[in-house]
Amino acid sequence: KDQQRKLSKATIETLAIIVYHQPVTRSEIEEIRGVAFASNTLEILLELDWVRPAGRKNVPGKPIQYGTTENFLNHFNIKKLSDLPTIEELTSAGLIEAGSIDSSIFGTGKFFKEQTASKNEDIYSDVDEALKQSPKIEE
């Protein structure tokens, strides 16, 4: 017979991060949470069929990205992900404190898009500047 168990706080946090930041890799989840998590945390969500692999990220190592499933939407009676509450709605309902949440990372992947954009600066700008300042060799 089926036995109901409560999800751990780590599992709920992981699910929330996947929901609001999908597609997201394991390392990105750990970066947002600020701690590493046990492999069974993700396995529980996969077993419940609330989370599924959603391809691989195009970075070295090609880590697996995770996203939610149709079963997740059905279980929580949500028609589409855009129906999820925003940070303003959660704050006004008293479910979270606005001061404790960095609103720049609350949303669908915005945090990592901004991080990636800042990392994609011109890596050759320093080389060009050094070449301009180097002494000229006469032939």
Buried (B, 14 or more C-beta within 10 A) or exposed (E): EEEEEEBBEBBEBBBBBBBBBBBBBBEBBBBBBEEEBEEEBBEBBBEBBBBBEBEEBEEEEEBEBBBBBEEBBEEEEBEEBEEBEEBEEBBEEEEBEEEEEEEEBBEBBBBBEEEEEEEEEEEEEEEEEEEEEEEEEEE
